[in-house]
Amino acid sequence: MDKKDKILKLINEIDHKKASNLYFDLNKYLIEKLNLWNDDPRFSINVRFESRKKRFSTNINSRLVLGLLPNGSDPILMFMIYEKDLKYINKFERLEDFQRVSEKTVLMYLTFKQYISRANNKDELDKMLQRISSSGKRFTIQAQ
């Protein structure tokens, strides 16, 4: 199975066009915000098919910063953020501590519905995206 087939297979398994589009839009946002370029070695999107870890994951310098997982009719988005920024974000699915770099980061899981409910509050959504790109920027700068 080639790369394109793997990507299409996972998109079909997620079976949620809006969530899939959002994930790729968020990648575009990160690429633009972090001034990454075509074929930038610091940026990668992976497709995983291990049974309990099926997902798309976006990595900056081998550090997971964004992801999308199948979850029935409500896929899950993953965001790497600084733990200190959790106070700005209400209602998330779960957290997973991540290896420490210099500041503690966490992998935050939001269902698509939880994410979209924030779209009604544009200020909260903008702040969340700024915090995500801020942690991504730090990982990007480290490799330069």
C-alpha atoms as one frame of an Amber mdcrd trajectory, in Angstrom:
protein
   0.000   0.000   0.000   1.519   3.351  -1.004   1.379   6.578   1.037  -1.648
   7.962  -0.768  -3.607   4.742  -0.161  -2.743   4.826   3.565  -3.897   8.423
   3.871  -7.170   7.699   2.054  -7.753   4.568   4.138  -7.422   6.485   7.399
  -9.591   9.358   6.149 -12.253   6.777   5.227 -11.950   5.170   8.650 -12.316
   8.538  10.382 -15.361   9.055   8.117 -15.881  12.664   9.120 -15.185  15.139
   6.330 -15.375  18.249   8.523 -12.952  16.841  11.112 -10.514  15.689   8.415
 -10.673  19.075   6.681 -10.165  20.834  10.003  -7.076  18.735  10.760  -5.480
  19.644   7.431  -6.526  23.297   7.835  -4.819  23.333  11.241  -1.689  21.947
   9.594  -1.827  24.757   7.060  -2.196  27.232   9.908   0.914  25.819  11.638
   2.936  25.823   8.416   2.082  29.463   7.776   2.424  30.625  11.394   5.802
  28.900  11.838   7.125  29.955   8.422   7.818  26.384   7.349   8.514  25.689
   3.707   7.818  22.922   1.223   9.812  19.793   2.149  10.927  21.347   5.448
  12.703  18.497   7.296  11.427  19.791  10.648   7.776  19.133   9.695   6.084
  15.795   9.063   2.625  14.240   9.024   2.496  10.558   9.927  -0.215   7.980
   9.337  -0.348   5.262  12.016  -2.303   2.039  11.726  -1.472   0.263  14.979
  -4.805  -1.006  16.262  -5.060   1.185  19.364  -3.138   4.145  17.941  -4.679
   4.686  14.513  -4.203   8.352  13.776  -2.749  11.177  11.794  -0.054  12.965
  13.730   1.808  16.148  12.918   5.355  16.407  14.178   7.735  19.300  14.416
  11.306  18.146  15.001   9.997  14.672  15.881   7.730  16.198  18.519   4.012
  15.440  18.209   2.081  18.744  18.159  -1.239  17.900  16.476  -3.243  14.786
  15.664  -6.543  13.313  14.507  -7.930   9.958  15.694 -11.005   7.989  14.667
 -13.645   7.908  17.420 -16.943   6.804  15.963 -19.070   9.765  14.890 -16.996
  12.271  16.913 -13.286  12.088  15.955 -10.666  13.317  18.410  -8.200  16.127
  17.777  -4.935  16.120  19.729  -3.036  19.296  20.569   0.341  19.664  22.255
   0.241  22.653  24.564   2.115  23.954  27.573   0.584  22.774  30.820   0.463
  26.382  32.086  -1.909  27.240  29.202  -4.574  24.735  30.279  -6.139  27.409
  32.461  -7.229  29.156  29.235  -8.960  26.097  27.813 -12.174  24.676  29.239
 -13.720  21.272  28.631 -11.432  18.782  26.981 -11.665  15.020  26.616  -8.469
  14.020  28.436  -4.836  14.892  28.950  -1.651  12.927  28.596   1.586  14.107
  30.177   4.386  14.302  27.684   8.119  14.029  28.162   9.521  17.194  29.543
  11.583  19.488  27.423  12.145  22.563  29.565   8.536  23.530  30.171   5.988
  20.833  30.885   3.760  20.077  27.922   0.623  17.997  27.716  -1.205  16.320
  24.895  -4.773  17.575  25.058  -7.564  15.539  23.472 -10.719  17.293  22.254
 -13.582  15.668  20.424 -14.556  17.381  17.195 -17.784  18.568  18.856 -15.826
  20.087  21.755 -13.565  21.886  19.295 -16.470  23.182  17.214 -18.283  24.439
  20.314 -15.300  26.770  20.748 -15.770  28.092  17.223 -18.725  30.056  18.578
 -16.261  31.808  20.877 -13.704  33.069  18.366 -11.522  34.681  21.057 -11.098
  31.390  22.933 -10.369  29.523  19.684  -7.781  32.108  18.589  -6.044  31.967
  21.981  -5.947  28.173  21.836  -4.425  28.191  18.335  -1.856  30.785  19.414
  -0.815  28.590  22.338  -0.527  25.553  20.065   1.576  27.423  17.523   3.640
  28.919  20.342   4.661  25.438  21.551   5.267  24.405  17.930   7.400  27.474
  17.313   9.645  26.571  20.230  10.191  23.082  18.798  10.864  24.586  15.366
  13.364  27.148  16.616  15.313  24.520  18.564  16.327  22.748  15.353  17.568
  25.804  13.477
